[in-house]
Amino acid sequence: MDSTSSYGVPYTAWRTSVLGLLLLVLTLITAVIGIPSGEARPWERYLKDVQPSSTPDEQAEAVEGLLQRLLQDRAEDFAVIVDTTAGPQGKDTFIVKSPGVTVSVEVTGSSGVAAAWGILHYLKYYCHAHVSWEAQQLDLPDTLPPASFNITSNDKFRYYQNVCTVSYSMAWWGWQRWQKEIDWMALNGINLPLAFTGQEAIWQRLYTKMGLTQEELDEHFAGPAFLAWGRMGNIRGWGGPLWPSWHNQTLILQKQILARMRQFGMIPVLPAFAGHVPAGIARIYPEANITRLGPWSHFTDPYTRTYLLDFNDPLFQEIGSAFIEEVTSEFGSDHIYNCDTFNEMTPASSDPEYLRSVGVAVYSAISKADPDAIWVMQGWLFYSDQSFWRTAQAEALLTSVPTGRLLVLDLASEVAPQYSRLQSYFGQPFIFCMLHNFGGVDGLFGNVDVLLKNYEDARNFPNVTMVGTGLTPEGINQNYVMYDFMNELGWRPAAPQVSSWAADYASRRYGSNDGRLGQAWNLLMRSVYNNTVNTVNHGQYVIVKRPKLNLQPDKLWYSVSDVVAAWDLLVSVVQDKNQGLNIESQQIYQEYGANQSPPSPLRKKTIANKKITKQEILHKSIRLFKRSTVDGDVEAGDDDASGGEKMKLDTLSQLLQRTEAANFKEREVSEGEVDWRLIGDNMAVLVEHEDDDEEGENHKYVNNEYEQHKLERKIKLENSNYMQDEGLFAGSVEEEDDVRSRKEKINTEGVMETRYKSVTDQATFQHDLVDVTRQILQVVGGEMALTLITNYNNQVLLALQESHHLLQVILTDLDLLLGSSPDFLLGRWLEDAASWATNEKERDQYIFNALNQISLWGPTGEIHDYAIKQWSGLITNYIKPRWEFFSETLETSLEQGKPFNEEQFNWDLFTLVEDPFTKETNVTYPTDPQGNTTEIVVGLYNKYRPVFDSRLLQVMEKRYQKHLRAFSKTAMKRKRKIIKRKRGRQHIVTAAENMIMS
């Protein structure tokens, strides 16, 4: 019998494990102290050779063109110089000098991108101007202000795009939109953008040469709205085919894109071969080793289980290198290529040797055609499938390529960095990226504190191989503040103070120093943009989800009262003539502490150094913002509207007063006779479906009078279109006056008043006013939807009917709001899709693609609602009808005494509502905004602001605190587990040391 140690381990085996442990310790020590291998930073060995292909003069000319497009006649106020020696090699530098008189501002950049970056920096921080996806604020002073600064980037690269972005946001872009985006990239210092357009045309050419038929290619290529997932081997054929006209147009477009990117000095990232092939390859090469991957995300044949060519098959090298040759022949090359073989697809084997052979094969196929090639890999696989990509598997793949020839995008570094888990990618360079958004969905969301912490950790990580920062959202055109913030980390030597940054952001975004705007953004940045509890947000809120009985409330990572307070402040700017409201609201929010740092979870219920509670302040705010409840017509925005602009507003409080309190006689209730008292009741108890109250009792919405009379009172709602009569306006709104004539009516006696007026006319302000109001209605609508479900579960038919009606009103109001902004229109998405068509057949296919992606996402809703948008048109024709059908089904269930059949409902919903929506390609949706944004917002504010009474805010806060406690509990368990694991390892090390000493 073998002798054993005191720990029960055989001495022989124990000594072996100790020696192995010591070797591991020595290896880790070497990594920590950063012992060089041949050179100080081997991961940068090949990246140093990556340089712009255009000359300095060409880059300067590109920046001058940008200035003409951006500033028109003010472009002549700038002089641009590109000097590659302006700063240290391997980084970008911009130098700006402005004398502050009527002389050109001199901008020098080490590249065209650097020069453009310097121009935006000057516009932002000296002219208080703003450029974003949705709008610009470029009201420059007559004499440009003095400035003198010299700034160098922290790293070599600023990367942009996710492989999904091109489908979720850019699928239908033409040259004009691409030109605007490339300008935006240059202004924000982005020098490493993805350039994937037109690659299917290259594949079409290559596969045709190999002998594949058009039918086989039609079965392979996904449609225009789903190209990203066809390229990654997730799906095949869905949404196709791709027509010759599509290939021709995308080839032309890609050449325009690449030419402009290169003119600025950018390094475009081109596609490479990942191994996914058409099924027809097996017909031509019957001996080839081709396997079928598993199904992806609920898809079934014939649209999934794609074909993968074995990496060790000689045909892999043949196809891979031939594709690079075709690409570079058509588009040129900057020697950087993206390839993602296992995006949400599990490899055939976890054997490290197999995975090493995969990496060798992929890179060999690229480098065979381009010996200077660098492979860019999205690191999403290491996060999405961590159970597979353990240390050994990840190391095998990552080290299969020479150090520095593989560049990893740490795709979601802001919340889930993988470099630390994988030893800085085992020496390969990586880019710290912010993913932030999934599916291009709407909804205010961000995690600024977590982002800053993870960014700081990356900067301080021992021997870190980080070479840049990047933006990798699945979709754009949302939450621009987070991207503006992230872009600045590319040059800032230290993280900014968020509250100061937010105030400055508001000032330059709106061109105003109105303190209320800065306070509003501080409230937003400390709440909805500061998710610290690891909430995974896909924008699939209750109100936009497919209805079902077991829907759960939206998880709250923020205090709703902060968002309501920000809404108050933004609306008060619109209503600036109401001086009493403005002055007192300023005092309230100063007392509220809008400029304080975000409170910690443990201190959230009280305000630091204040005896007055947060709830009492909110009560005071509610009393302040209550409007008159007198019946009759109310002039919308009475003080700032032109003479003839009147609309009838029905606030909930007005409707409450108009209701007869004791009117319970048996009668039929038509749409125009709905007992509006119940709206107040429902709004007051929107949260009565909470699991528990302070005393732990279950809440149920049961009105005693309903229970008393429900058997005597049979209600039958008439079939009618709620949208016609029960929206925000009871009467029509007269056409708005010309903006110029309205400005002439402004009282010019007060300078601040004139400034406020200009703020409300800014496209940036109007966008944010709509977006924040949309967030409010999203919350209210979600609560009403849950109340509707609760009323069904409690079997209160009348309450169910009333909540059904009110939910339809909320959705109608939401659509009305969104329709007033150019940034939330379904019609524009469809118009862009149709613009690619050369005949009716193509047009119908492209519109179907566009509609399906933002709704069912698949033939039968395989990943339905993943890319859902809160857009005018989509609300009216898709989201609202779904809830209406759901409500009517529940009402029928109660009336007939039959249980709700969810399986049957889902099928009926799909066949009667969802699928027909995607195939109604001839419906016309507005492509231009309808109505006056500020007037609509004021009307909605008067209608919905009283809903956020103390009870609702209290319970919303309670839900938020509940989420915080759950997260803290989980985090504590995880921390204890880590500590226990570390103690166990230390126990072994100590035992090993004792053994060696003995």
KAZIVEN-V868487 format. One line per field, one symbol per residue. ss: DSSP state (H for helix, E for strand, L for the rest). phi: phi as a letter, one per 30 degrees, with the letter a starting at -180 (. if undefined). psi: psi as a letter, one per 30 degrees, with the letter a starting at -180 (. if undefined). Layout:
ss = ???
phi = ???
psi = ???
This chain:
ss = LLLELLLLLEHHHHHHHHHHHHHHHHHHHHHHHLLLLLLLLHHHLLHHHLLLLLLHHHHHHHHHHHHHHHHHHHHHHEEEEELLLLLLLLLLEEEEEELLLLLLEEEEELLHHHHHHHHHHHHHHLLLLEELLLLEELLLLLLLLLEEEEEELLLLEEEELLLLHHHHLLLLLLHHHHHHHHHHHHHLLLLEEELLLLHHHHHHHHHHHHLLLHHHHHHHLLLHHHHHHHHLLLLLLLLLLLLHHHHHHHHHHHHHHHHHHHHHLLLLEEELLLLEELLLHHHHLLLLLEEELLLLLLLLLLLLLLEEELLLLHHHHHHHHHHHHHHHHHHLLLLEEELLLLLLLLLLLLLHHHHHHHHHHHHHHHHHHLLLLEEEEELHHHHHLLLLLLHHHHHHHHLLLLLLLEEEEELLHHHHLLLLLLHHHHLLEEEEEELLLLLLLLLLLLEHHHHHHHHHHHHHLLLLLEEEEEELLLLLLLLHHHHHHHHHLLLLLLLLLHHHHHHHHHHHHHLLLLHHHHHHHHHHHLLLLELLLLLLLLLLLHHHLLLLLLLLLLLLLLLHHHHHHHHHHHHHHHLLLLHHHHHHHHHHHHHHLLLLLLLLHHHLLLLLLLLLLHHHHHHHHHHHHLLLLLLLLELLLLLLLLLLLLELELLHHHHHHHLLLLLLLLLLLLHHHLLLHHHHHHHHLLLLLLLLLLLLLLLLLLLHHHHHHLLLLLLLLLLLLHHHHLLLELLLLLLLLLHHHHHHLLLLLLHHHHHHHHHHHLHHHHHHHHHHHHHHHHHHHHHHHHHHHHHHHLLLHHHHHHHHHHHHHHHHHHHHHHLLLLLLEHHHHHHHHHLLLLLHHHHHHHHHHHHHHLLLLLLLLLLLLLLLLLLELHHHHHHHHHHHHHHHHHHHHHHHLLLLLHHHHHHHHHHHHHHHHHHLLLLLLLLLLLLLHHHHHHHHHHHHHHHLLHHHHHHHHHHHHHHHHHHHHHHHHHHHHHHHHHHHHHHHHHHHHHHHHL
phi = .ddbddciceeddddddddddddddddddddddiddbiadbddcecddddbeccdedddddddddeedddchdddddbccbcbdcdaddibcbbbbbbdibdbedcccbdadddddddddedddcbchcabbddabbbdddecdddaaabbcddbdcbcbjcddedcdbcecdcddddedddededdcidbbcdbcdidddddeddddddjddddddddcdddedbdedddcidbbididdcdeddedddddddddddddededjdcdccdbdcjdbdddedddbddddcccdddchidbeccbhdccdedcdeddddddddddddddddciacibbcabdcdhbdddbcdeddddddddddddddddcbecdbccbddeedcdbdddddedddddddcdceejcbcccddbddbbdceddchhhhjddbcdccdibciidckdaabdddeddddddddcdehdcdblbacbddbciaheedddddedddbddbddddddddddeddddcibceddddddddddddbdcbdcciddccicdedcdddadcdceedccbdddddddddeddddddcddddddddddeddddddjdcddeddedcddbceibddddddddedddddcdcecddjdbddhedccdecdbbdccdddddddddddcdbddadccedceddedddddddbecdcddacdciddcbdbdeddddcdddcccbdddaceddccddcdbdcdedddeddddddddddcdddddeddddddddddeddddddedddddddddddddeddddddhcdddddddedddddddddddeddddcdcbcdeddddddddddcadddeddddeedddecbdhkdbiebeidcdbcbdjdddcbddddddddddddddeddcicddcddddddddddcbddeedcddcdccecbecjceddddddddddceddddddddddddddddddddddddddddddddddddddddddddddddddddd
psi = kklllfggkkeeeeeeeeeeeeeeeeeeeeeefhklieleiffgeffffjlkflleeeeeeeeeeeeeeefbfffffkkkkjjfgfakkflkkkkkkkfgahlkkkkklfleeeeeeeeeeeeefefhlkkleelljhiklejklkljljkklfaekjlkklffefefegegkaeeeeeeeeeeeefggkgikkifkgfeeeeeeeeeefgkleeeeefekllefgeefeeggelkfkfaakleeeeeeeeeeeeeeeeeeeefgljkjlllkffkllffefeeiffkjklklllkhfllkggailkkkkffkffeeeeeeeeeeeeeeefakggkkkkjehjgkklfkgkeeeeeeeeeeeeeeefefjfgkkkkkkgeefefiffeiaeeeeeeeegfkkkffkjkjjehfffikfeeehhhhhfkllkjljeekkggllkkklieeeeeeeeeeeegkkhkgkglllkhkflahkhfeeeeeeeffffkflkljeeeeeeeeeefefhkgjfeeeeefeeeffdfghjgghkjjggilefglkklfgklkkkjgljeeeeeeeeeeeefeehffieeeeeeeeeefeefhfgllkklefgfflkkgkekleeeeeeeeeeegklkgklakkkkhefgllegjklkkjleeeeeffkjegiglklkjlefgkjfefeeeeefhfgfglelafggkkkkjjkeeeeeffffjjkjkkjljefefhaekfllklkllkeeeeeffkjgfkeeeeeeeeeffkeeeeeeeeeeeeeeeeeeeeeeeeeeeeeeefhjeeeeeeeeeeeeeeeeeeeeeeffkffhkeeeeeeeefffkfleeeeeeeeeeeeeegdeileghehkgegklikkeeeefeeeeeeeeeeeeeeeeeefgklkjeeeeeeeeeefeeeeeffifgkkkkfkkkljeeeeeeeeeeefefeiaeeeeeeeeeeeeeeeeeeeeeeeeeeeeeeeeeeeeeeeeeeeeeeee.
